[in-house]
């Protein structure tokens, strides 16, 4: 059974940093394209970053230069390092496996990130 579990969210002040973790089971992160998404209240879910099986990365314009996606193949985890956080980064963050640009797995619980002073 494939499962992705997000963690690492919290409350942070503007300009602060957080690192999110996506722990995978049932799939190998090194053999799949994994992405981070977020959904803010009243808004549609949007993809913020992904890393391909070849370690290519892609970022939404809104987070480029501030967020970094990475993975640890041995731990079978994917990370999202978020720096210079802004209030507009406040959202529930999710990870998912993508194929052809689309998420393919049921959404998990996500992890809440709140950026506020």
Order of alpha helices (4+ residues) and beta strands (2+ residues): beta-beta-beta-beta-beta-beta-beta-beta-beta-beta-beta
